[in-house]
Amino acid sequence: MIAHGTRRGYQYAKCRCELCRQWMRDAAKVRRDKARAAQPSQWIAPEPVAAHIRTQLDNGWPANAVAKAAGVTNKVIYAALAGKATKMSTATAAKILAVNLPPTRPPRPASAPREPHSICCTLCDDIGWLLTNGETVPLVATRLGMSEESVEHHARTYLPHVWADLRREARLIEEYA
C-alpha cells in the first residue's frame, strides 16, 4: 500500500498523483527557502559606496583611476556617483570600498584665499560670477576685453575655489569623453 502525499510515495513508489506531486513541490520550496535564508543579502544600497568614491575624488584621483584600482568599469563608478543605481552587489561594493588611494595633493590650507586687491575687486567679482555660471575662460576673456592668460591668473590667484571647480570639471569631461 502506498502512502500518498509522502516522500515514500513520490520517491520510492514513483507515484505521480496530485497529492504526491504537491508534496514534492512543498518539499522543494522548503529547501529553496532554507538555502536563501542561509545566504547573506547579495545587494546593498550604493550611497555609502558613492560617499567613499567622492572621498577618493576629493583626494585628487580621477574616477577612472578609482575604477581601475577597484577592478570595476567606469560605468559602475559613474552610476553610483550619479545616484542612478538603486542597489549594488556586495562583491562590487567590497571591491570599491577596499580602494584607499593616498591623497595626490596636500590638503587645502585652512587660511582664506588671498583677498583681491582694490584695483580688480569688481573685475574678480565679474570673472567669478561668469565662470560659476557656465561661461568658459575664452568667453569671459572676450566679454571683459582681457587675455585668457589674465583671466586664468585672476581666477587662480584671487578665486582658487572657482579655479579648482573649473579644473575638476575639465578633468571629468576629459575622462568621460
VOGUVEX-325531 format. One line per 8 residues: for each residue z, y negated, x of C-alpha. Coordinates in nm, 2 decimals. Each point is the difference from the previous one (the first is absolute). Example, Ala and Ser with C-alpha at 12.3 -4.5 7.8 and 13.67 -1.06 7.14 Angstrom:
2
0.78:0.45:1.23 ~ -0.07:-0.34:0.14 .
REM end
This chain:
177
0.00:0.00:0.00 ~ -0.09:-0.35:0.13 ~ 0.23:-0.29:-0.03 ~ -0.23:-0.28:-0.09 ~ 0.07:-0.35:0.13 ~ 0.16:0.12:0.33 ~ -0.10:0.04:0.36 ~ -0.02:0.37:-0.03 .
-0.24:-0.02:-0.29 ~ -0.23:-0.25:0.16 ~ 0.00:0.13:0.36 ~ 0.06:0.37:-0.01 ~ -0.14:0.10:-0.34 ~ -0.29:-0.25:0.04 ~ 0.06:-0.11:-0.36 ~ -0.19:-0.32:-0.09 .
0.13:-0.06:-0.35 ~ 0.09:-0.36:-0.10 ~ 0.37:0.06:0.07 ~ -0.06:0.13:0.35 ~ -0.25:-0.27:0.09 ~ 0.25:-0.27:-0.12 ~ 0.27:0.15:0.22 ~ -0.23:-0.02:0.30 .
-0.09:-0.37:-0.07 ~ 0.37:-0.08:-0.04 ~ 0.09:0.18:0.32 ~ -0.27:-0.17:0.19 ~ 0.11:-0.34:-0.13 ~ 0.36:0.07:0.11 ~ -0.13:0.09:0.35 ~ -0.21:-0.32:0.03 .
0.29:-0.22:-0.12 ~ 0.23:0.15:0.26 ~ -0.25:-0.05:0.27 ~ -0.06:-0.36:-0.10 ~ 0.37:-0.07:-0.02 ~ 0.05:0.13:0.35 ~ -0.26:-0.23:0.15 ~ 0.10:-0.36:0.08 .
-0.21:-0.27:-0.17 ~ -0.33:-0.05:0.17 ~ -0.04:-0.36:-0.10 ~ 0.20:-0.32:0.06 ~ -0.04:-0.37:-0.08 ~ -0.21:-0.18:0.26 ~ 0.21:-0.32:0.01 ~ 0.23:0.09:0.29 .
-0.30:0.12:0.20 ~ -0.18:-0.33:-0.07 ~ 0.31:-0.19:0.12 ~ -0.01:0.20:0.32 ~ -0.37:-0.07:0.05 ~ 0.07:-0.37:-0.05 ~ 0.27:0.01:0.27 ~ -0.26:0.15:0.24 .
-0.25:-0.27:-0.09 ~ 0.27:-0.27:0.05 ~ 0.05:0.15:0.35 ~ -0.36:-0.09:0.08 ~ -0.17:0.33:-0.06 ~ -0.32:0.02:-0.21 ~ -0.02:0.23:-0.29 ~ -0.25:0.23:0.16 .
0.24:0.05:0.30 ~ 0.28:0.10:-0.24 ~ -0.24:0.24:-0.17 ~ -0.12:0.15:0.33 ~ 0.36:0.05:0.12 ~ 0.10:0.17:-0.33 ~ -0.31:0.22:-0.01 ~ -0.12:-0.13:-0.34 .
-0.30:-0.20:-0.11 ~ -0.02:-0.38:-0.03 ~ -0.05:0.05:-0.38 ~ 0.35:0.15:-0.03 ~ 0.16:-0.30:0.18 ~ -0.20:-0.26:-0.20 ~ 0.07:0.18:-0.33 ~ 0.38:0.00:0.07 .
-0.01:-0.37:0.10 ~ -0.20:-0.11:-0.30 ~ 0.23:0.19:-0.24 ~ -0.30:0.20:-0.13 ~ 0.17:0.33:0.06 ~ 0.26:0.11:-0.26 ~ 0.12:0.30:0.20 ~ -0.04:0.13:0.35 .
0.04:0.35:0.13 ~ 0.33:0.06:0.19 ~ -0.20:0.14:0.30 ~ -0.21:-0.32:0.03 ~ 0.31:-0.22:-0.05 ~ 0.18:0.19:0.27 ~ -0.29:-0.05:0.24 ~ -0.01:-0.38:-0.06 .
0.38:-0.04:0.01 ~ 0.01:0.18:0.33 ~ -0.21:-0.28:0.16 ~ 0.21:-0.25:0.17 ~ -0.22:-0.21:0.23 ~ 0.17:-0.25:0.24 ~ -0.06:-0.37:-0.07 ~ -0.31:-0.13:0.17 .
0.13:-0.36:0.02 ~ 0.34:-0.15:0.04 ~ 0.19:-0.09:-0.32 ~ -0.06:-0.35:-0.14 ~ 0.25:-0.25:0.14 ~ 0.26:-0.13:-0.25 ~ -0.09:-0.35:0.10 ~ -0.22:-0.20:-0.23 .
-0.36:-0.08:0.11 ~ -0.07:-0.32:0.18 ~ 0.00:-0.30:-0.23 ~ -0.34:-0.17:-0.03 ~ -0.02:-0.33:0.19 ~ -0.03:-0.31:-0.21 ~ -0.37:-0.05:0.06 ~ -0.11:0.32:-0.16 .
0.27:0.06:-0.26 ~ -0.24:-0.05:-0.29 ~ -0.28:0.18:0.19 ~ 0.22:0.31:0.05 ~ 0.10:-0.01:-0.37 ~ -0.37:-0.01:-0.09 ~ -0.09:0.28:0.24 ~ 0.29:0.21:-0.12 .
-0.08:-0.05:-0.36 ~ -0.37:0.08:0.04 ~ 0.06:0.31:0.21 ~ 0.26:0.14:-0.23 ~ -0.23:-0.05:-0.30 ~ -0.28:0.22:0.13 ~ -0.21:-0.24:0.22 ~ -0.13:0.13:0.33 .
0.05:-0.19:0.33 ~ -0.37:-0.10:0.02 ~ 0.01:-0.14:-0.35 ~ 0.33:-0.19:0.06 ~ -0.15:-0.15:0.32 ~ -0.31:-0.11:-0.19 ~ 0.20:-0.15:-0.28 ~ 0.24:-0.19:0.23 .
-0.27:-0.10:0.26 ~ 0.17:0.19:0.28 ~ -0.11:0.27:0.24 ~ 0.10:0.36:-0.07 ~ 0.20:0.01:0.32 ~ 0.20:-0.31:-0.11 ~ 0.08:0.16:-0.34 ~ 0.10:0.32:0.18 .
0.22:-0.19:0.24 ~ 0.18:-0.19:-0.28 ~ 0.05:0.32:-0.20 ~ 0.13:0.20:0.31 ~ 0.22:-0.28:0.12 ~ 0.15:-0.16:-0.31 ~ -0.06:0.26:-0.27 ~ 0.07:0.34:0.17 .
0.09:0.18:-0.33 ~ -0.35:-0.10:-0.14 ~ -0.17:0.10:0.32 ~ 0.18:0.34:0.00 ~ -0.11:0.06:-0.36 ~ -0.36:-0.08:0.09 ~ 0.00:0.24:0.29 ~ 0.16:0.28:-0.21 .
-0.27:-0.05:-0.27 ~ -0.27:0.00:0.26 ~ 0.13:0.33:0.15 ~ 0.02:0.16:-0.34 ~ -0.36:-0.10:-0.08 ~ -0.12:0.14:0.33 ~ 0.19:0.32:-0.06 ~ -0.13:0.04:-0.35 .
-0.36:-0.08:0.08 .
REM end
